[in-house]
Amino acid sequence: MSSEFGLLLRGWRDRTSPAFVGAIETNRRSPGLRREELAALAGLSVDYLVQLEQGRAARPSPQVVAALCRALRLAEDDAALLHQAAGLAIPKGAVSTEIPSGIERLLQRLDDWPVAVYSVDWWLLRWNRLWAALLGDPGALLGRSRNLIWHEFTDTPSRVALAPPERDAFRDALVADLRVASIEYPHDPGVRQLVNELRTRSTDFVSRWIAGRPVRHQTARKRIEQPHVGHLTLDSDVLQTPGSALRIIVYSAEPGSQDASRLDLLRVLGTEAFAH
């Protein structure tokens, strides 16, 4: 493999802010990502990442390069360049992880509610402080743990509880989204790999995938056990902005309710109060 790939990869890692990709901020000598952080975000071993950066590894697979592009949040042109340096075909119609400036501004204006942004195949891209306080800091999630569909179908522990009918509808809607993504982005190796591995991990996913029900997301009432303010029952809405395939999840409480008061308390306390 050309050393050009390793040089590009190392350069992007050094220039990537931990906050930009949702890594946990710690005291560090250099501003970029550590190898351990990038490896964890991409689901690779640190040793393999070192070999890639030093040009000692065999040619990486499309899945590996796609995982690195996603972890670094590379723009389409940058991702194409990294694929090219790896001797791979430039991906056509790959799932975008870029967040338009308008969506960034929307997130800032919705800071009173827990909000998160996901890609079309349900990879977590952004979240605000109240989301982290309510559900736990996503910066601690590594690899596929940041994919909501993987999280849902592999029985990962969660603070969120749904009634059986609503969970059934939510899972159907997630699978329908992934099916649409697999049709709209047939050349994206990350989407193919996610589908294939979910099929080996979850019989529930397989049955819903085969059924192919075209389900849309509906407002759902979710019970959330927040360890410091107690349980909250909140409305969860999935929004999609015009001209973008991104999904935005927003939690809100009925005005004047006990849930709204607890959400206000959580907003005041923030995540810092729960760090110890």
Secondary structure, DSSP 8 states (H G I E B T S, - for coil): --HHHHHHHHHHHHH--HHHHT------SSSS--HHHHHHHHT--HHHHHHHHTT-S----HHHHHHHHHHHT--HHHHHHHHHHTT----SS-------HHHHHHHHHTTTS-EEEE-TT-BEEEE-HHHHHHH--GGG--GGGGBHHHHHHTT---SEE--HHHHHHHHHHHHHHHHHHHHH-TT-HHHHHHHHHHHHH-HHHHHHHHHT-------EEEEEEETTTEEEEEEEEEEE-TT---EEEEEE--TTSHHHHHHHHHHHHTTGGG--
